[in-house]
C-alpha cells in the first residue's frame, strides 16, 4: 500500500512539473514566435529566388508480340518478372529503355533539338539553351566558383576540340559532360513492369521547352526502336535492290544481244547459228526469271519492313504545363517554419531546465 502511494506521489509530481514547464514555456512564447516568423520570412525570400521548374509527361505503350493469353506471364508480372522480355528475340526490350536514356549517344542526339521559350524571346538549340539561357539562384555563383577550384584541368584533346562543331559522345569535354549529365537529370524514362507502359518525364525552366523536349524524346525513342527493329529487313531490302539493279542490266544486255543476233541472222539455216540463237535466248530467259524472282524478293522485303515496324499507342501526349512543379514553395516554408518551432521550443525547454 505504501509503495502504491509513493508511485501516485511520483506521478503527481511529474504532472505538476510538466504543468510548470508548460507555464514557463508559454512565458517564452515571444521567442518562439519571433523565431518562427523570422524563419518563415527568410525561407520565403530564399525559395522565391530559386527558379521555377515545369514538368511535362508522355505515356505510350509499345506493341506486345507475346501471346496475350498467358496466365503464367500475368502472374509473373505481378511479382516484377517479365516473361515477355525473356521470350522476345529483341536485344532491346521495353525494360531496357530507361538505360537507353542514360546513354551518351541518345542524349547528344536530343541536344540538337530546336526549342523556343513560351514568350518567344529565345529560339535556339537545346544545347545552346542549356549553356547560355539557364536561370539560377543568386548563391549559385558562389558554389560555381567553389566547384571551379576543384574542377579538373582541361585535357589537351579538349582544347583541340574547342573549335569543332558538334559533340562527340565518345570523348566528351568536362563542360559537355556536365551538360549531358544535366539532360539525364531533366529527362527521365520509366517502364511499368506489369503493363510495359513507357512514361517519359521532362523537367525544365520553361513550360514550352519542357513540352517540346518531352515530345522530342518520345519521337527519338520511337525512331530508335523502329531503326533497331527494322535494321535486318532494311539491310535485306538494300541487298535485294542491288541485286535487282544488276539483274536489270544483265537482262537488258542479254535481250539486246539476242535481238541483235536475230536481226543479223535472218533466215538462218545453219545449225551453229540456230544453236547460238537458242543459247542467247536461254540466257535472256534465265536473266528474266532472275529479274522476276528478285522483284518478288523486293516486295517481300518491303512487307517485312512494314511487319517489323513497331506500333506505339500514345496514352498521353506532351502538353505545355500551366503550373510549375518545383520547387514546392508552400511546403518548403511550412517545413522550415515547423523546424524552427521545434528547435526554438527545445532551446526554450533547455533554458528553463537550466534555470531550475
Steps between C-alpha positions, in 0.01 A plus 500: 500500500782736584670421168182591312483832681861574406423427133197729505710771663764469225234523231348806671842668520564422133169653397568808710848532345357471146238763578768726637717440194215579263416813699860625481520399137191708429674797658776465240251484213631822344839343442336204322267725299785727393708197395212354298411832332863578419551152356181524293605838358859394425396166346238679288762741366744217429250274328374784278854538367507137385396470130171324437499163327226359276423137429352342188414133470454264207357150529506241223453127471703292251345206319531166678605207282453250779182301532235689691347190656795388704380469859847412627640817347231711670574340837875554455446864404324563830825400675716720278614236247457556128469168318410686181845656496658159561315351203574797278777466243570874519816608680331828598164444669289754696669439836829621349359830369598692819861385445476630145416846638818484706723440198709791369410429137128534569540817710734673253240449228244687712732801537445586132126554553375847411321664794320828565392657828135573573549877468689457171810683625729199443510283187802271489617141545455318828878494541531877472203545732660289771836670459399868488136546602460322834381693805660434836471610862723794607712280723567255215784723377684444828462123475607508134820684596567242770443221248736676261779463753469123502401458135748285306732680262406487130669223309704578190243316293226724648687814397555360151126428460384841625450644154340190352128490443283242671558272797682171475324251735813286502720779643320770696667806643432587864248767400326265258497229767321734743242595233433135417469427871245781538295365209497156661370663820234697311371214284395181672350184353321232701331177393219326685606135535140379506359691201818606311362854489785745433493831688732786403526792743678820404576785742611842380486869590276594205162328451511502117856364487399239756215375278715524185774283651246247629361466149851485348617235746193291423551539123870415528422189705248382241745573217778313678285193567363505144855528365611207713200274430511555122879501455517137380205543261643825361840337441323219313309757295821686410673173411216386273483848346867474397442154357192626316699782337763251387230263372340780297834578335563131425152455354528811282843390378385146420179624335700742283747226402214266413310760293818616323594142415151422367501818288840416352418132431159508334411183315776304673531139387830394656468298819784697661308824452183347636685362804653840567156663479355241739789559741443876499127448543558266796734754661244775450221284650722408796575867566130578470412229752768635737358849457148378575618309811687802632194719446306258720778511761489881497127498569551247779775715653270806488226304677754378753603859582136591556449188711802575719411868546371524860174671580482734800171601657510849649324493835592858589647757264738775605331822607621839620470504882299783655643486854856459618581169663814599690590629747205443735513844660218465754622158613856629533395804708272286717772240566759764582258680734411171671869423540559846649209443742644166616855634540395819679274301732782261587733794569239661725449173690875464545523853642211438739654178629838674538339778708353242737 
